[in-house]
């Protein structure tokens, strides 16, 4: 089994654990909050209230649960594809974590829609009168904010292409950018250019080596000539002395008149 498959299975197992946690909290809400006025945990700030939500999230966009179920399923499949393709590196670990949370949130609410035709919500911030939500909504919200931060401030364009390979051809082009059309070169032309450059470099290296050898030969010749000059001088001196001795001996041999 490949590393991508193992990574994906691990993420799905973690997502399953998060889904179990979400469903457990909803079961507690049904058992303890349904039919009551709610439980105030922090007066004027936070409380628990049982709400049956037929919308997408936070009680918004109420409508067909089947349509929302289809949308949730498609989102989960896309995120699963991203998790499968995301590199197993430290820099991309948050993509795996947030992707796992998004899948868990989508599946957690999808189970409610398929089983009940509505989603159970029970968390309510009364301080800001925020729509009632659940644990699965928390997964989706936190993961979305983390991903937005990563893509806006951390990851570069080329890393975005690695994470979302299917979106490479869908990048928005800059209309003000000037595009220069360069004629495509054939493989033969490129190969010829590469060979020509290689030959030029080889010739340059050969010339450099030849120049180095010539300089070395000249230096050695000059050194030999310099060494032979004292010997020639000694030979000339010896010849001069020999000529002088011969001249003296010739004068000595002349008869006296």
Secondary structure, 3 states (H helix, E strand, C coil): CCHHHHHHHHHHHHHHHHHHHHHHHHHHHHHHCCCCCCEEEECCCEEEEEEEECCCCCCCCCCCHHHHHHHHHHHHHHHHHHHHHCCCCHHHHHHHHHHHHHHHHHHHHHHHHHHHCCEEEEEEECCCCCCCECHHHHHHHHHHHHHHHHHHHHCCHHHHHHHCHHHHHHCCCCCCCCCCCCCCCCHHHHHHHHHHHHHHHHHHHHHHHHHHHHHHHHHHHHHHHHHHHHHHHHHHHHHHHHHHHHHHHHHHHCCCC
